[in-house]
Amino acid sequence: MVLPMPTTDLIQRVLNYIDRQQTTIPELEVLRLVAMTCLHPQALVGLRTRDVNYEQRSVTCTYKGTTTDMPMTNAALDVLRGLETEGDYFFARDGQPVTANEVLEHWDALCIEEGLNGETEPTLAISKLRSAALKPYSETLEREREGEIREFHDQIRRGEIKFDFSKKG
C-alpha cells in the first residue's frame, strides 16, 4: 500500500525539480505557477503580459471559456516578473504559447524522474498538484492581505493618509 505524499512535500519536490534544470523551460514554469497558485495549466498557458495587473496583484485568465481575475501571491508575481516573455506571452516557444498538452508531457517526465508515480496510476494526476497547492496558496494570500490592511491602518494612524469627509458626492 502506498501512503499519500504530504502536500508540502509534493510542492517542494516539484519546485526543486524545476530549479535543478539548466535552462528556463516554459512548460516547467507553467508547472511552477500551478504549484504556487493551484491554477489549471490551461488557465496559464496563454497568459500574456497585459493579463497581469501588478498593482492589483492579480492575473486575468481564461479556463473552459470563463475569464476571471485571480489574486496572486507576491511570490507568484515575482516569478512572472522574472520570466523573459516571448512576444507578449509568458510561456511561449517560437512566438506561440505552449500548449496544455506540452505542459502535461513535462509533468509526466517530472513525475517519472521524481518517482511520484503510484502503483495504480502511471502518472500522478496534475489535479493532485493543484489540490496540494490550494491550502498554502490561500493561506499565503490571506497573510499578505492582512499585512496590507494593517499597514493601511498604520498609515491612517500616523496621519499619512487623510480623508476629506466635507465633500458630498
Buried (B, 14 or more C-beta within 10 A) or exposed (E): EEEEBEBEEBBEBBBEBBEEEEEEBBBBBBBBBBBBBBBBBBBBBBBBEEBBEEEEBBBBBEBEEEEEEBBBBEEBBEBBEEBEEBEEBBBBBEEEBBBBEBBBEBBBBBBEEBEBBBEEEEBBEBEBBBEBBEEBBEEBBEEBEEEEEEEEEEEEEEEEEEEEEEEEE
